Amino acid sequence: MNDNRRDSSFGPRQSFNSATSVGLPILNTNVTIRDPRPVKDKTFQKALIHNLVGFLSQSGYPHAISVKNLVQPTNKDFQDIF
């Protein structure tokens, strides 16, 4: 045997595969988070659509955009916006 080996100064290796080994809490996936916004309210939806049309217009959105287009956007409208 070779007695000239040096001992590691770092100690045992720790695994970082679990959330607890890095000090983070484990998230409970059974928690239901309720959106506080009234997303089903038509007035709220109209206000958001107007805000989005204004934002897209000011940002130089290259396609024709209107409130009517965003009430029921097509897949293409949605993809173009995002």
Protein Blocks (a to p, Z undefined) as FASTA:
>chain_A
ZZkbccdfkbpaddfkbmklnopacddfkbccddfbffkbmklmmmmmmmmmmmmmmnop
abdcdfklmmmccfklmmmmZZ
